Amino acid sequence: MDGSHWVNMNVIIEALHSRGHQITVVRAPDSWYIKDTSPYYTSITLETESGFDEDFTTDFAAKLLELQREGRSAWARFKLEMEQLHIASKLHEGTSKMLELLFENTNLMKMLQDAKYDLVLTDPVFPTGIIFAHYLRLPLVFNVRWTSFGEGHFSIAPSPLSYVPLPGTEFSDKMSFLQRVLNILGYGFGKYGAASHVSIHYDGIIRKYLQQDTDLESLYQAADLWLMRVDFVFEFPRPTMPNVIYMGGFQCKPAKPLPADLEEFVQSSGEHGVIIMSLGTIVAKLPPDFADEIAAAFARIPQKVIWRHKGKRPANLGNNTLLVDWMPQNDLLGHPKIKLFVAHGGTNGVQEAIYHGVPILGVPLIFDQRDNLFKIETKGAGKNIDIITMDEEIFYQGIQEVLNEPSYRMNMQRLSRLHRDTPMKPLDNALFWIEFVMRHKGAAHLRTESYKLPWYSYHSVDVMLFLVTLALLILLCFGGLVWSCCRVCLKRKVKSDHKGKTD
């Protein structure tokens, strides 16, 4: 998986390489983050493009952002969800064709089988690695937050919808009745989308090449280990499973010194400090009117600003604002001069802000960003701005509130202390469990077999029906017995009355 997902995966790959492991990365020829040469891995470049290149991704993100800005009505939300389903369906269709060509490449498949790999490590947003691992009969480890079906927990762990909010609903784990209704409806819509736009593209491949009478979701649930990019300092509590290992914030590390020119700019801020702003790897180019409102607000503050921005330079950019194509985000967040992080709410950026204790002014744009920033706001560690209503004044007031209200920084620093207070660093924990699977050729003893149950057995519907039927039979028998007793008593009374009249 490309983009920010690869940034995560590459951290693990470099760490595995440092421990003496040999890694082979299977990549598409149109990869924009995954390079074909690296000192840390050997690459195999497929012949078929994935369709998930930089141009497609940025255009898709721009379309979603445009739909977001139409408003927060039910119709606007419906259009947004349907657009995401439509694009997802096209991507999965392309992925299924790429898989078919991969399996038909007999020379490549023989080479991979002869290599005697120990396991497959994959990000399961797309199921290429999952189906590939099952074909090669190798242990399977996920580096996961999202699957093709949504948030990872919903595929592997019990997820009571009464207190486990669906991502995107912006509900907490304390839902009202109406929110629980909407949560269940959203879950049902997600199930429909997964069946009609995702699984349907892989059913034929699973039957043909894996020769198994199973479905895509069951292949996910059969994975040995789920390395979950989740930290319950940030997430709401929920049920989990023995083969889910938590490594939230594993990519975070102490800050390194900044490049000389950047350090000079940061130090020039004096007592006011510095604000950094980044909207991630996908939405680098903002709509010009949106960027102008942000630039105008930045120009009004005494702080210096480092803004990762591509595209047209805003006309009203202040002298205090430095535009950069790239920034050492982790190193900047760890600098004592940084006062505020203006962020889109990607998981990586949020976790780095928690690690370094920097409060967030959230500007959620697409995907899971609104949900991530909602949780930060719920914890009192940041404030969010709705892009639909945002203008210069609203953005300026948001900056002032987070900078001048001490509780935001105090709450984020409390989250930082909780996150760091662990017996083992998240990355070390992940590496231990990857090597555990290698040593033991899997982790079947941690994996539940519940996914093999039919839905009515999993939810005990058959048991409930049996018990209800049994109770009804007992009730009917008891009712029949009472009726029979009543009839006998009634007959005796009639006979007694008749005899009395005769006498």
N, C-alpha and C positions, 0 to 999 in steps of 0.2 A: 504494500500500500504506500502510495506516494505522499508528497506534501508533509504536513506536520507529523503525520503518522510515522514517516520514515525518520524524521528527526529523533523521535522516541526510540525506534528500533535500532538506529545507528549507535545510540548510547550503549545498548546491551551488546551489540556486535563488537564494539571496541573493547568492552569489558571482558567478553568471552575470549577474544583474541589475546588479551593481555594475560589470560590464564592458560594459554597454550592450545586453545581449541582451533580447529580449522573450520571455517565457515564458507559455505557456498550460497550466494544470493541469486535467486531467479528473478529476473527483471524484464520488463517490456522495453522495446526499442524507443518508445516515446516517453520514457521516464524523464522527469525534469529535476528530481532530487537525487535519485538513486544512480550514482555514477557507475560506468562499466569497469572502471579501474579503481582499485583502492588497496592500500597496504594492509587492510584488515580483513579482506575477504576476496574470494574468487567469484566472478560473476558468470552467469549463463544468461545471455540475452536471447529472448524468444524471437521468432520471426514475425509474430503478429502483434500489432499495436494494441494497447489496452483501451485507447480512447480517452484515458484519464490524463491527458497532457496539460501543460500549463495554460494554453489558450482556452481549452474547453473549460477548465476549472474556474478560471477568472471570469469567463463569460457567464457561466452558470451562477457563480456567486453574485455577479452584477445583476442578473435577472431576478434572483431571489431578493436582493436588496431593494430593487425597484418595486417588487410586489409588497415587501414589508412596508414601504413608505406610503402605500395606498391607504393605510389605515388599519385599525384593529377590529373591524367589523367581522361578523361571522362569515360573510361572503369572502372578504379578503383573506381570512385564515383558510377557508376551504380552497380558494384558488392557489394559495401558497402550498398547501399540503398536496394537492393534486399535481402541481408542477414538479414537486420533489419526487412524487411517485413515478411520474412520467419519465423523468430523467433517470431515476434509479433503474427503471425497467430497461431503458436503452443500454445503460452501462452493464447490467447483468446479462442482457442478451449478448453483448459483445464479449463479456468475460466467458460465457458458456461456449461461444465459438472458439475463443482462444484456448480453452481447456481441451476442446475436441481436437484441435490441431496439435496440441501438445501430446495428447495420448496417441495420436496417429503417427507421430514422429518416432518410429520404432528405434532408430539409432540413439536418439537422445534418451528415450526411456530406458533402454538397455544400459546406457552409460550411467544413468542415475541409480538404477537398481544394483549395478556392479560396484558402485562406490561404497556401499555398506554404511550409509549414514546412521547416526545414533538417534536422531530425532528431527522433526520438522518444527520450527519456530515460525509463527505467522501472526499477522494482525488480521483478525477475522471480519473486518468490515466487508470484504468480498471473500467468497468461499474457495478461491483458487487453492490456497494452501491446505485447506481442510480436505477437499476431495483428493488432492495430490497425495497427502499423507496417508489417507485410507487406501489409495491405490497401491502405494509402496509398502503398506502395512508397517508404518513407523509410528513410534510414540509421538503424540501431538501436544504441543504447548502453545498457548495463546498469550500474546502481548495485547491486552484487550481493554477497551472501555466500551466500544460499540461493536455489534455484530451486524450482519445483513438484516436482522429482525429488530434492531433497536438496542437499547441499553443492555449490557451483557448479563446483568443479574437476572433479567426476565427470562433468559433462556436456560439458566442453570440452577437458580435458587428459588425456593418458594417466595412468592411476591404477593402477599395479601393486599388487594387494592383498597382496603379500608384505611390503611396507613402508609402504604408505599406509593407515593405520587409518581405518575407517569412523567418522564422528562418532557418538557415543553408546556406542561400545564401551569407551571409557576404556583403549584400548591406545596404546602409544607406537609409534614407527617401528622399534622393535626387538622384534618379536613372536616368541613361542615357536610351536612347531608347532600346539598346540591353539588358540592365539589366532588363528593364520592360518586355521585351519579355521572358527572362529567368525566371523572377518572375512568370509570368502567366503559363509558361510551368511547373514549379515546383509545382504550385498550382494544376494544372490539374493532375500531377502524384500523388500528395498527395490524391486527391479525388478518383482516381482509387484505390490506396492502401487501403484507408479506406473502400471502397465498397467491394473490393475483398478479403481483409484479416482481416477485423475487423467486420463490421456490419453483414456479412453473418453468423457468428457464433451465433448471438443472435436473429435473425428474428423469428425462431421457438419458442424460449423461450418467447418472447414478446407476440406472438399470443396465446400460450398455457396458460401461467400463468397470464399475465396481461389482456388478452382478449381485446386488443386494436388494432385498425387498425392504427398503427403508426410505426415509425422506431426508431432506437437507437439514432440517432442524435436529433430527436425531444424530446426524453426523457431528454437528456442533456439540451436542450434549455428551458425545462419546469421547471428547477430548480428555487427555490425562490431567492437564493442569491449566488453570486459568490465572495468569499473572495479571491482576486487575489494577489498572491505573486509577485507584480510588483510595482516598484517605477519609476516614470517618470524622476527622477534625472538621472536614468540609462537607461531607455528605450527611444525609439523614440516616439514623440507624435503621437496619433492616436485616432480615434473615440471610444467612449465607450457607456455604457448603464446605466440606473438608478439603476439596481440591481447588478452592479459590484462595489464592495467596495475594495479599494486598501489598502494593509497591507504589502507592501514590506519592508523587514528588521524587521518584527515583532519579530523574534527570537533573535535579537541583544540586548545586554544589557551592562551596564558598566562593566569593567573588575574587577574581584575579585583578591585578592592576589594569587600569584603562590605558589605551594608547595615549601618547603624550598630548596630541592635539585635543582629544576629547577630555582628558583630565584638566587641561588648561581652561577649556570652556566651562567645565563643571565648577572649578575653583573660582571662576570669575563671578559666580552667582552670589558670593558673599553670604550674609546671614539669611537671605531669602531662600536659598536652596534651589533645587532643580525638579522639574516635572518631566517625566518621559511619557511618550505616547506611541503605541504600536497597535496596529489592527491586524497583526498576524501575517501568515504566509499567503493567504488566498485573496483577501480584500486589501490590496495595496493601493489601488486607485479609487479614491472616493469621488462621488459626483461633485462637480465644481462648486455648486451652491452650498453643499454640505461642508466641503473643505473651507470655503470662505468664512462661514459662520464660526467654525472652530478657530481659524487663524485670527479673526477679529477679537474673539474672547481671549486668546493667548496674549495678544498685543496689549491688553489692558492690565495684565498682572505684573508684579515686580519680579517674579521668579523667572529663571532661565528655563527654556523648553527645548528638549531634544525630541524631534518628531520623525518617526520612520514613515516617509511619505514618497509615493511615486506618482507620476502624472504631472499635470500642469501646476506650476507654482502659484499659490494663492496671491492675488494682487494686493491684499491688505495684510500681508505677513509682517509681523513686528520684528524689530531689531533683536529682540530677546529670544527668537525662535531659530533653532538650527534644524534644517531639513537634512535627513540622511537616507540613503538607500538601504542601509543595514546598520544595526547597532548590536553591541555585545549586551543583550538584554539582561542576562543573569548577572553579569559583572556590574552593570549600572544599578540594578535593583539592590545589590549588596553594598553600594557606595553610601556613606553616611550623609551625603548632601541630598540624596533623593527624598523628596517629600511626598510625592504622589505618582501613581501609575494610572494613566488613562488607557484603558484596555478594552478590547472587543469581547473578552470573556472566553477565549480558548483555554482548554484545560491546562496546557503547558504554562501559559502566562499566569494564570490564576495560582497554580501551585508554586511557581517561582516567587510570586508576590507574597504568598503565605510563608514560604521558607524564609524570606528576608524581612517579613514584617512590615511591608509597605502597603498602606491603604489604597483602595481602588476607586476610581471614578469610572463606572462602567458605561460603555456605549455598545450594547449588544446589537449585532447585525444579522447573523444567519445561524443555521444549524442549532447546536446545543448551547450557544453562547448566552442566550437570555436565561436559560435554566441555571447555568453555572453562576452567573452574576446575581441571580435571584437568591441563591444560597449564600453568597457573600453578603448581600444586603440583609438577609435574615439573621446572619451572625453579627450584624452591626459593624462589619469591617469595610464597608464601602457603600456607595450610593450609585444608583443607576439612573440613566437618562434615556427616555424613549425617543428613538430617532424620528418618530412620526411627528412629534411636537417640538423637537429640539430646534432652538435658534441661538443666536449669539448670547442673549441675556440668560437663557436657561442654562446654557453650558457654563457661562461665567459664574453664575450663582452656585452651580454644582461644584465647581472648583473651590470657590470660597468656603462652602459648607464643609467639605471634606478636609481642607487645609486648616480651618480655624476651629473645628469641633474636635477636641482631644479624644473623644471616645472612639472615633474611627481608628486612629493609630493604636490606641490602647487595646482595642478588641483584636485588631490584626496581629499585634505583637503577642497577645495571649494565644491566638491560634498558632503562631509560629513556635512558641514554647511547647505547646502540646504536640505539634507535628514533629519536632526534633527529639522529644523525650521518648525514645524507643530503644529497645535492647540491641537492635541491629539496624544498620542503614538500609533503606528500602532496596537499593540496587544490590547490596550484598545478599539480602534475603532472596531476591529474584534469582541471582546467580546460583545460590545454594540449591534452590528447588529445580532449576534447569539441570544442574549436574546430578541431582538426586534421580531425576527421570532417566538420565543417561545411565547411571550406575545400575538401576533396577529395571531397565528396559520398559519403563512405563510407571504408572501410579494407579493401577486398577483398584487397589484397596481403598483409595480415597474417593473413588467415583461411584456415585449412586447409579443403580440400574433402573431407577424410576422412569426414565425416558422410554423404556421398552414397554411400559404399561399402556394399555389403551386409555383414552381420556376418562372413560367412565369408571375404570378401576383406580386411576390416579386420584380422582376426586371422590372415590368411594360411593359413587352414584348407585352401583349395583348392590353394595352392602345396604345402603339406605333403602332401596326398593325392596330388598329381601326382608329387612327388619319391619318396614311398614306393612308389607304383605303378611308377614308372620303375625304382627300385632292385629291386623284386620281379621285374620283367620281365627285367632284366639278370641277376639271380640265377637265375631260371628258365632263361634262355638258357644261362648258364654251366653250370648243373646238367645241362641237356639235352646240352650239348656233352661234358661229362665222362662222362655216361651212355653217349653214343654211342661215345666213345673206348674206354670200358671194354668195351662190347659187341663192338667190332671186335677189341680185344686178346683178349677171351675166345674169340671164334670162331677166331682164328688159333691160340690155344693148343690148342683142341679138335682142330683139323685136324692140328696138329703131333703131338699125342699119338696121334691115330688113325693117322697115317702111320707113326709109330714102331712101333706094335703090328703093323701089316701087314707091315713089313719083318722 
